[in-house]
Amino acid sequence: MDENEISKLIIGAAIEVHKTLGAGLLESVYQKSLQQELLLNSIQCATEVPVSANYKGIDLEIAYRMDMLVMKKVVVELKVVENVLPIHKSQLLSYLRLSDKRLGLLINFNVPLLKNGVQRVVNNL
């Protein structure tokens, strides 16, 4: 399954979570709920995935933690914010570069209609 097919499954699962829970909860609640929804649909995912960085040949070990990595291909960064800012996209793009992944989804659950809270971020796709 390629990244685009996986992203469609993730978005569908996120819409289901949003329809069930609505807006206004903590990011951690959406993360656990989305993980559960993906697992219920037999979609492999991991949460709080460690990401290391390298600076001038020095391994910085665990520098960051991705919210989710789905099927070892798509990085998912979850937010519960009034407005998605450019720094949020930059953060996701950094995760993509550091983990050598090509596609990420930035999902903001703090919106009335979830499809308006989903943004794709690509790294050499």
N, C-alpha and C positions, 0 to 999 in steps of 0.2 A: 504494500500500500504506500503511495507516495504522500508527500507533505500536504498537498492540496486536498486529497481525500481524507486524510487524518484531520485536517483543520475543519472540514465540514462536520465531522463527527463531534469534535470538541465544541463547536459553536452550537450544534443541536443539543448537546448535553448541558451547556451553559444556559441556553434558553429555557430548558426544562427546570433547571435549578432556580432561575430567576422567576419563572411563572409560579413555582411552588412557594418560594420564600419571599419574593418581592425585594424591594430595595431597602436600604437602611440598616443592614446588619454589619457585623465585623468581617473583615477580609478573611479571617481564619475560619469563619462559619462557611463562607462560600467556597473556600479551598477544600475543606473536608467534604462538603456536599457535592462539589464537582468531581472530586476524586471518587466518591461513592457512586455517582451517576455513571461515570466512565466505567468503573469496575462492574456495575450491574449490566452494562452493555458489552462486557468482555473486551474492553479496551484497556490495555496495559498502560499504567501511568505511575510516576514516582513524584513525591512531593519533597520540598526542601532539599533539592539536589545540590550537593556541593560543587562549586566551580572554582578552580584555581586560576591564578594569574601568574604571568612571568614578567619580571622587570629586569631588562638587561642581563638575562641569563640566570637571574635569581628566582627560584620557584617560591611564590608567596603562599603556597599551599591553598588552604580553603580561604579564598578572598570573599566569596559571595555565595549565596544560596538562591537558586532559581525556585520560584513558586512551584512550578510543575514541569515535568518532561514527559510527553506522551509518546508512547511507542518508540522511544529513544530517538525521535526525529523532530518533534515540534515543541518548542519552549513556550510555556504559557505564563504570562505575568498578570496577576490579578490586582485590581485596584478597587477601592471604594472611595472615590473622590468626587468633588463637585465638578472639576474640570480636569481632563487629561492634559498634562503639560508636556512640552518638548523633552524635558528631562526624563519623563517616564518612557518615552520612545527610545531615548538614548540609552537608558538603563537596559532595556530589552535588547537593543542592538549590541550592546557590550556583552551581554550573556550569550548571544548568538555567536559573536566573534570568538569569545573565550572558549566556548564549548564546540566550536566548529559545526554549528547547526545552520540550516539555511532559512528556516521559517519560524516566526514567533507570532503569537497572538497576545495582544494587550486587551484585556477584558475588564471594563469598568462596570461593576454591578450597581453603581449608584445612578441609574438612569431609569426613566419610566418604561422604555422599550429597549430590551437588551441589544437588539441588532444595531442600535445607535451607539452602543458602548463598546463595540468590537473593532479593533484596528489590526491590520496585518503589518508586520514588519519583516522585511526580507534582508538576507545577507547573501549576496552573490547567487541569487536564484534566477 
